[in-house]
Amino acid sequence: MLYPEKSIAVGSTSVTATVGGYLKNLDARIIVVSAFQHTALEIVCNAYKLGLYGEQFVWIFTEQYSYQFWKVGDVNCTVEEMQKAVEGVFFCNTVND
């Protein structure tokens, strides 16, 4: 069953941490992300910090990103933390080599 009133649209990267906290409070388990690469990096980093990753979460990214995009960028997470956060995510678009 879908609940459209629970959908969240983010227009600014400055609110990704706030949205992450909101998703955690909702006990969200399936999260669909449609964002440019830099915003996706911030989302992945915030997901790691909030513990929104692992077997109990389904992350679906719908945009095209560079190969191993989580290893590139200026976010406040280590490459190891980013790698841990993206394990098991789904990409519904091609990833460039």
BAROBA-693752 format. One record per residue: z, x, y of N, C-alpha, C in turn; residue in three letters. Coordinates in steps of 0.1 Angstrom, whole numbers, plus 5000, padded with zeros to 4 digits. Each point is the difference from the previous one (the first is absolute). Layout:
! residues N
REC   nc3   nc1   nc2  cac3  cac1  cac2   cc3   cc1   cc2  residu
REC     Z     X     Y     Z     X     Y     Z     X     Y     ALA
...
END
This chain:
! residues 97
REC   nc3   nc1   nc2  cac3  cac1  cac2   cc3   cc1   cc2  residu
REC  5000  5008  4988  5000  4992  5012  5000  5009  5012     MET
REC  4992  4996  5010  4999  5008  5012  5008  4994  5011     LEU
REC  5006  5008  5009  5007  4995  5011  4995  5006  5013     TYR
REC  4989  4994  5006  4994  5006  5012  5010  5002  5011     PRO
REC  5010  4992  5001  5010  5002  5011  5008  5013  4999     GLU
REC  4999  5007  4988  5006  5012  4998  4991  5012  5003     LYS
REC  4988  4998  5004  4990  5010  5003  5004  5007  5013     SER
REC  4998  5013  5000  5003  5008  5012  4988  5008  5005     ILE
REC  4997  4998  5013  4989  5008  5006  5006  5010  5009     ALA
REC  4995  5012  4999  5006  5011  5008  4988  5005  5009     VAL
REC  5002  5000  5013  4990  5004  5009  5003  5014  5006     GLY
REC  5011  5005  4997  5004  5013  5006  5007  5009  4990     SER
REC  4997  5012  4999  5006  5009  4991  5015  5002  5003     THR
REC  5004  4997  5012  5014  5002  5004  5010  4990  4993     SER
REC  4994  4990  4994  5009  4990  4994  5000  5001  4984     VAL
REC  4994  5011  4995  4999  5001  4985  5014  5001  4994     THR
REC  5009  5007  5006  5014  5001  4995  5007  4986  5000     ALA
REC  4998  4993  5011  5006  4986  5001  4994  4991  4989     THR
REC  4987  5001  4998  4994  4991  4990  5005  5004  4986     VAL
REC  5002  5013  4998  5005  5005  4987  5014  4994  4998     GLY
REC  5008  5000  5010  5014  4994  4999  4999  4985  4997     GLY
REC  4990  4993  5006  4998  4986  4998  4996  4997  4986     TYR
REC  4991  5009  4995  4995  4998  4986  5012  5002  4990     LEU
REC  5008  5010  5003  5012  5002  4992  5009  4988  5000     LYS
REC  5002  4995  5011  5009  4988  5002  4994  4988  4992     ASN
REC  4987  4999  5000  4993  4988  4993  5001  5002  4985     LEU
REC  5003  5013  4996  4999  5003  4986  4986  5000  4995     ASP
REC  4991  5004  5009  4985  5000  4996  4998  5010  4989     ALA
REC  4991  4996  4991  4997  5008  4988  4985  5003  4999     ARG
REC  4992  4992  5006  4985  5002  5001  4996  5001  5014     ILE
REC  4995  5012  5004  4997  5002  5014  4986  5005  5001     ILE
REC  4992  4993  5009  4986  5003  5002  4999  5007  5014     VAL
REC  4993  5011  5000  4999  5008  5013  4985  5001  5003     VAL
REC  4997  4995  5012  4987  5002  5006  5002  5007  5013     SER
REC  4998  5014  5000  5004  5007  5012  4991  5013  5000     ALA
REC  4998  5005  5012  4994  5013  5002  5008  5011  4993     PHE
REC  4994  5011  4997  5007  5011  4992  5013  5004  5006     GLN
REC  5000  5003  5013  5013  5005  5006  5011  4990  4999     HIS
REC  4997  4987  5002  5010  4990  4999  5004  4999  4985     THR
REC  4991  5001  4991  5003  5000  4986  5010  5011  4996     ALA
REC  4998  5012  5006  5009  5011  4998  5014  4996  5005     LEU
REC  5001  4994  5012  5013  4996  5005  5007  4990  4991     GLU
REC  4992  4990  4995  5005  4990  4991  5005  5006  4987     ILE
REC  4993  5010  4994  5004  5006  4988  5013  5008  5002     VAL
REC  5001  5007  5011  5012  5008  5003  5012  4990  5002     CYS
REC  4998  4990  5007  5011  4990  5003  5004  4993  4987     ASN
REC  4990  4997  4991  5003  4994  4987  5009  5010  4992     ALA
REC  4997  5012  5000  5008  5010  4993  5014  5000  5005     TYR
REC  5002  5001  5014  5013  5000  5006  5008  4988  4997     LYS
REC  4993  4988  4998  5008  4988  4998  5001  4997  4985     LEU
REC  4994  5008  4991  5001  4998  4986  4991  4989  4995     GLY
REC  4989  4997  5008  4991  4990  4996  4988  5006  4992     LEU
REC  5004  5007  4989  4989  5005  4991  5006  5001  4986     TYR
REC  4991  5003  4991  5005  5000  4986  4994  4989  4992     GLY
REC  5005  4999  4987  4995  4990  4991  5002  4986  5004     GLU
REC  5010  4997  5008  5003  4986  5004  4991  4995  5012     GLN
REC  4992  5009  5005  4991  4996  5012  4986  5001  4996     PHE
REC  4991  4992  5006  4986  5001  4999  4994  5001  5014     VAL
REC  4995  5012  5002  4993  5003  5013  4985  4999  4998     TRP
REC  4993  4993  5008  4986  4999  5000  4994  5004  5013     ILE
REC  4992  5011  5001  4994  5004  5012  4985  4996  5000     PHE
REC  4996  4993  5010  4986  4995  5000  4990  5007  5008     THR
REC  5004  5011  5006  4990  5008  5009  4996  5013  4993     GLU
REC  4990  5006  5006  4995  5013  4994  5007  5012  5007     GLN
REC  5006  5009  4992  5007  5011  5005  4994  5013  4994     TYR
REC  5003  5011  5007  4995  5013  4995  5008  5003  4987     SER
REC  4994  5009  4992  5006  5004  4987  5014  5006  5002     TYR
REC  5009  4995  4993  5014  5004  5001  5005  5000  5014     GLN
REC  4997  4988  5007  5004  4999  5014  5015  5002  5003     PHE
REC  5008  4997  4990  5015  5002  5002  5004  5014  5002     TRP
REC  4991  5010  4997  5004  5014  5002  4996  5005  5014     LYS
REC  4993  4991  5008  4995  5004  5013  5006  4991  5010     VAL
REC  5004  5005  5011  5005  4992  5011  5013  5004  5005     GLY
REC  5004  4995  5011  5012  5004  5007  5010  4988  5000     ASP
REC  5007  5000  4989  5011  4990  4998  5013  5007  4996     VAL
REC  5011  4992  5001  5013  5006  4998  5004  5000  4985     ASN
REC  4991  5003  4991  5003  5001  4986  4993  5013  4994     CYS
REC  5006  5005  4990  4994  5011  4993  4988  4996  4991     THR
REC  4992  5009  4996  4989  4997  4991  5006  4994  4987     VAL
REC  5011  5006  4996  5006  4995  4987  5005  4986  5001     GLU
REC  5006  4997  5012  5004  4986  5002  4989  4990  5000     GLU
REC  4989  5004  5007  4988  4992  5001  4994  4998  4986     MET
REC  4999  5010  4993  4995  5000  4986  5008  4990  4991     GLN
REC  5013  5001  5001  5008  4991  4993  4998  4985  5004     LYS
REC  4998  4998  5013  4998  4986  5005  4987  4994  4996     ALA
REC  4990  5008  4998  4986  4995  4997  4998  4999  4985     VAL
REC  5009  5005  4992  4997  4999  4985  5000  4985  4996     GLU
REC  4989  4997  4994  4999  4986  4994  4994  4990  5010     GLY
REC  4996  5004  5012  4994  4990  5009  4986  4997  4996     VAL
REC  4995  4989  5005  4986  4996  4998  4992  5002  5012     PHE
REC  4987  5006  4999  4991  5001  5011  4988  4991  4996     PHE
REC  4997  4990  5008  4989  4991  4998  4987  5003  5006     CYS
REC  5000  5012  5006  4988  5005  5006  4998  5014  4994     ASN
REC  4988  5006  5002  4998  5013  4995  5007  5011  5008     THR
REC  5003  5011  4994  5007  5011  5006  4990  5011  5002     VAL
REC  4998  5005  5012  4990  5010  5002  5004  5014  4994     ASN
REC  4991  5007  4995  5002  5014  4995  4999  5010  5012     ASP
END
